[in-house]
Amino acid sequence: MRAYDAVLIETPEYDYAIPGLLTAALDWALRSRYDPTPFRHKPVGIVGASPGGGGTARGQMVLSQILLHPPAYVMPEPQLLIPFSRQKFVEDGNLVDEETRDRLRRFLSALAEWTQRFEEPMKAQQGEAHEGRG
């Protein structure tokens, strides 16, 4: 995860939050034996799909709060909430709804722009860290 410029997390909503498996994975990553954690100052995009009308709004809020800890830079907008997912994805997981595909393209483009905003500051910070060790 450290080698990547950004992280994209896609999650369903589970009991008004995120699934236990994602919680466990985040616990592992956030309590890394390495300091700082791989999420520290990492740009993050969050996408969620649910069969209901809320489109994971509550789950994404919970996930954003968890990612305040490292701190990660969660992209505030645009949000990508995919409601009524059963009509937008087919059984094999392919997204077939063209409007949602367009929204996903715009979201990914925005995530790339969001990530670029942090490239120079992160390079400068990494350079300072290496100078401090020398």
Phi, psi and omega in degrees: 000325181299328184286344184269151181287331183207169178233135174247123179246125175249131183218144165279172174259137182225114181051049178066018182214216178243158181298152180301324180296319177292320177301315180296318179296319178293319177302317179297313183290322183283338178251042181300148176288348176268146178236124005276170180293159180297342179274351184299120179060026180266128173296137183226136171248141180239129178235143178214147178229141178214154179288342180272185184277347183282338177060033176072025180303315181289319179297320179293325178296316179298315181297318177299320179294320178299321184281359172291333185298315188298317352275142172261160180258086181286127180296120184285329178201153001284152172273151174236097177253124182248097178277165176051049187298333181295335177273349187252342178239146175266173187306325182279003176096356180288137177278119184248351180278115186295322179298318179292324176299317177297317178297322178295318177301314179297320179298313181295323176296317178296323178295321177297317178294318178301318181296319180297330179299335184257355185298306183295312178302323181290321177296319179297317180296319179295321178296319178296321180295319179291323178295323180294334181277335189284000000 
